[in-house]
Amino acid sequence: MSARTWREPRQPLSPLPHRPVRLAAAWAAAGLLLALPAIAASVEETPAPGAAASEAVPAAAGDGLTGRDIYDRVLDNRFDSYLEEIAMHSGDRGGNVQNTKMELKYKNFRSESDRILSKVIMKYHAPQDVRHLGYLVINKEDGSEDQFVYRPSSRRVQRINLRGEAIFGTDFAFEDIIPQEIEDATYVRKPDSELDGRKVYVVEVTPKEEAESEYSKLDVYVLPENFVALRVIYWDQDGVKIKELNSTPESITLYEHEQDGEAKQIWIAKQQKIVHLRLDSWTELEVVKLDPTIELKSRHFSERELTRSH
């Protein structure tokens, strides 16, 4: 095995403005969640249906980046393989609270397969009544996914459709947490904006039909200095704004790791809060651990691995 370099995460090199957000636990970096050096993509962007052609790259931008270019860099804020531990604390207007813990493993298969882009395996660690319940998602080149669930009560692995399925006791859907691929959607750059006095790129993300998303579109607000998504607004299939996610600027952290013989740096928002506007509930998420040094093979993303209890 080739030598690997892993440096402890450190905080941003430049201070970020304060924006208070209630946080109850420590969360893992959204392998959701999160972005960096560009995979320079010279792909001409096609505006989404109904969008004016000028919206693809606003003339005022002047930097030549399309919506796809920007979101490509957002998705590049992750390592080719890693283990992530996530803690979530949820509540609603009735005073009900729930703590949920999960482990996520991700691996990029682009260099190993012509058909498979990536694989993800997720398992619950808490609460106790869903402990060891696990999911395997295989993201394929044609935009479709193979999705499997293992339920300890039945000791069986079954094929399922995760569309619209929420993570137990939280306001996050599985598609909010499972790392996405650039092929899953189309991208339109909107005019730049500001959040809390900071300039942000704005990208409208429209999931493709084959992605079977529960959302009609997402508005993503991206920091130009590190390509971290500072805010995401989710719209349901009826065109109604249904959820809003905000990252805590102070939690944005730099990770460094040697990958393919070269140093790779990524920025992760380790703390986020999502609000379900229809249900008036919320979930705070924290990246507790992010480990890119773990050596993951294809066998770690199998139905057999899904049934393992550790």
ChimeraX attribute file (.defattr): number of C-alpha atoms within 10 A of each C-alpha:
attribute: neighborCount
match mode: 1-to-1
recipient: residues
	/A:1	4
	/A:2	7
	/A:3	7
	/A:4	14
	/A:5	15
	/A:6	15
	/A:7	11
	/A:8	9
	/A:9	16
	/A:10	12
	/A:11	15
	/A:12	16
	/A:13	8
	/A:14	6
	/A:15	9
	/A:16	14
	/A:17	12
	/A:18	10
	/A:19	10
	/A:20	9
	/A:21	14
	/A:22	11
	/A:23	17
	/A:24	16
	/A:25	16
	/A:26	20
	/A:27	26
	/A:28	28
	/A:29	28
	/A:30	25
	/A:31	29
	/A:32	22
	/A:33	25
	/A:34	25
	/A:35	27
	/A:36	24
	/A:37	18
	/A:38	16
	/A:39	12
	/A:40	10
	/A:41	13
	/A:42	10
	/A:43	9
	/A:44	11
	/A:45	17
	/A:46	17
	/A:47	19
	/A:48	16
	/A:49	8
	/A:50	6
	/A:51	12
	/A:52	11
	/A:53	14
	/A:54	13
	/A:55	19
	/A:56	24
	/A:57	20
	/A:58	18
	/A:59	11
	/A:60	9
	/A:61	14
	/A:62	8
	/A:63	9
	/A:64	11
	/A:65	17
	/A:66	25
	/A:67	25
	/A:68	26
	/A:69	23
	/A:70	27
	/A:71	30
	/A:72	23
	/A:73	24
	/A:74	27
	/A:75	25
	/A:76	22
	/A:77	26
	/A:78	27
	/A:79	26
	/A:80	16
	/A:81	23
	/A:82	19
	/A:83	23
	/A:84	23
	/A:85	25
	/A:86	26
	/A:87	23
	/A:88	30
	/A:89	23
	/A:90	23
	/A:91	19
	/A:92	17
	/A:93	10
	/A:94	8
	/A:95	8
	/A:96	10
	/A:97	15
	/A:98	15
	/A:99	19
	/A:100	22
	/A:101	21
	/A:102	22
	/A:103	18
	/A:104	25
	/A:105	24
	/A:106	25
	/A:107	22
	/A:108	18
	/A:109	20
	/A:110	14
	/A:111	8
	/A:112	11
	/A:113	12
	/A:114	10
	/A:115	13
	/A:116	19
	/A:117	22
	/A:118	24
	/A:119	24
	/A:120	23
	/A:121	25
	/A:122	25
	/A:123	25
	/A:124	22
	/A:125	21
	/A:126	18
	/A:127	15
	/A:128	9
	/A:129	10
	/A:130	16
	/A:131	17
	/A:132	23
	/A:133	21
	/A:134	26
	/A:135	26
	/A:136	26
	/A:137	22
	/A:138	19
	/A:139	25
	/A:140	21
	/A:141	17
	/A:142	13
	/A:143	19
	/A:144	16
	/A:145	21
	/A:146	14
	/A:147	17
	/A:148	20
	/A:149	23
	/A:150	23
	/A:151	17
	/A:152	16
	/A:153	10
	/A:154	7
	/A:155	10
	/A:156	12
	/A:157	18
	/A:158	12
	/A:159	13
	/A:160	13
	/A:161	12
	/A:162	20
	/A:163	14
	/A:164	14
	/A:165	12
	/A:166	14
	/A:167	17
	/A:168	17
	/A:169	17
	/A:170	24
	/A:171	26
	/A:172	25
	/A:173	16
	/A:174	18
	/A:175	20
	/A:176	17
	/A:177	18
	/A:178	20
	/A:179	21
	/A:180	19
	/A:181	18
	/A:182	16
	/A:183	17
	/A:184	21
	/A:185	19
	/A:186	20
	/A:187	26
	/A:188	29
	/A:189	27
	/A:190	22
	/A:191	17
	/A:192	15
	/A:193	13
	/A:194	13
	/A:195	12
	/A:196	9
	/A:197	8
	/A:198	11
	/A:199	15
	/A:200	23
	/A:201	23
	/A:202	24
	/A:203	27
	/A:204	25
	/A:205	23
	/A:206	20
	/A:207	19
	/A:208	16
	/A:209	12
	/A:210	12
	/A:211	18
	/A:212	18
	/A:213	19
	/A:214	17
	/A:215	21
	/A:216	19
	/A:217	23
	/A:218	20
	/A:219	20
	/A:220	24
	/A:221	25
	/A:222	27
	/A:223	21
	/A:224	15
	/A:225	10
	/A:226	19
	/A:227	27
	/A:228	28
	/A:229	25
	/A:230	20
	/A:231	21
	/A:232	20
	/A:233	18
	/A:234	22
	/A:235	19
	/A:236	15
	/A:237	13
	/A:238	9
	/A:239	11
	/A:240	14
	/A:241	18
	/A:242	17
	/A:243	22
	/A:244	18
	/A:245	21
	/A:246	19
	/A:247	24
	/A:248	21
	/A:249	23
	/A:250	17
	/A:251	19
	/A:252	21
	/A:253	17
	/A:254	19
	/A:255	23
	/A:256	18
	/A:257	21
	/A:258	17
	/A:259	19
	/A:260	10
	/A:261	11
	/A:262	10
	/A:263	12
	/A:264	18
	/A:265	20
	/A:266	22
	/A:267	28
	/A:268	31
	/A:269	27
	/A:270	26
	/A:271	30
	/A:272	28
	/A:273	23
	/A:274	22
	/A:275	23
	/A:276	19
	/A:277	14
	/A:278	10
	/A:279	12
	/A:280	13
	/A:281	20
	/A:282	23
	/A:283	27
	/A:284	28
	/A:285	30
	/A:286	26
	/A:287	25
	/A:288	19
	/A:289	17
	/A:290	23
	/A:291	17
	/A:292	24
	/A:293	16
	/A:294	11
	/A:295	12
	/A:296	16
	/A:297	11
	/A:298	10
	/A:299	9
	/A:300	17
	/A:301	22
	/A:302	17
	/A:303	19
	/A:304	11
	/A:305	15
	/A:306	24
	/A:307	20
	/A:308	12
	/A:309	12
	/A:310	8
